[in-house]
Amino acid sequence: MTFSRTVCRQRLVSRVILHDDPQQEVWTRISIPPDHSVSNVAQWHINYAKHQIVCDGNGGHEWLRFNHELSNFTFHVKWRFLR
């Protein structure tokens, strides 16, 4: 409880939008395991209109890496299955 109270009292300094501009190269696709090449069919796409990062579930194994290092932050995620 002490930690929760401390976090609530801190002021939000800035906000980073992870899916803001389709022209910027802010994400890198990396295969699992990383020594394999990425698939020709992307597993992930960014829906800029809905502000969503979506896994298409095409059978490949990869993840997206955000190309900017962040520190000292709270990561807020809303998770749901689309199908």
N, C-alpha and C positions, 0 to 999 in steps of 0.2 A: 504494500500500500504506500509506503514512503516513496518508492520509485514512481508510482502513478501520479502522486501529488506533485512531485518535482517536475515531471514532464508536462503536466497541465499548466504549470506556472511559467514555463519558458515561452518566450515570444517567438513566433514564426518569423524568421528573417527573410527567407526567400522560398520560392516554389519552383521546382523543375518539372516541366511537362515532358514526359518520355515519348510522346507521339505527336509532336507539334507540327513539323514542317516536312512534307514529303520530298522536298528537294535536298534536304540535308542528309548526309550519310552518318546517322547517329547510332546505327545498329550494325553488328557484324554477325553473320551466321557462322556457327562453329559446330562441326559434326561430333557425334558421340560414337566411338571414342575419338578424341581430337586428332589422332594420326591418320584417320580416314578422310577422304575428300567429301565435301558436302554434296548432297543429292542434286540432280538437275531440277527436281521439283521441290520448291521451298515448303517447309513445314509450317512456317510462321509468316503472317503478313500483318501489316499495320492498317487498320481501318481508320483513316484520318477523319472521316465525316462523323463517326461514332466515338472517336477517341478510344479505340480498343486495340489491344495486341491480341491476335487470334492465332491459335494453333489449329491448322486444318486437319491434322490427323491423317496425313497421306501415307503413313507407314514408314516414314524415314525416322532417323534419330538425330536430332540436332537441337541446339538452343540458341537464343539470341543474347549477345553481349552488348550492353550499352557502352558506347565508345568514350564516355567521359567518366572519369573517376569521381566518385562521391564519397563523402565522409560525414560522420556525425549527423545522421538523418533518421527519420522515421519513414518507412516504406509502407504505403497504404495500397492494398490490393483488394479488388472485388473479383471474386472467382465464381464462374458458373459454366455449366456444360450447355452448349448450343444445340446439340442434337439429342 
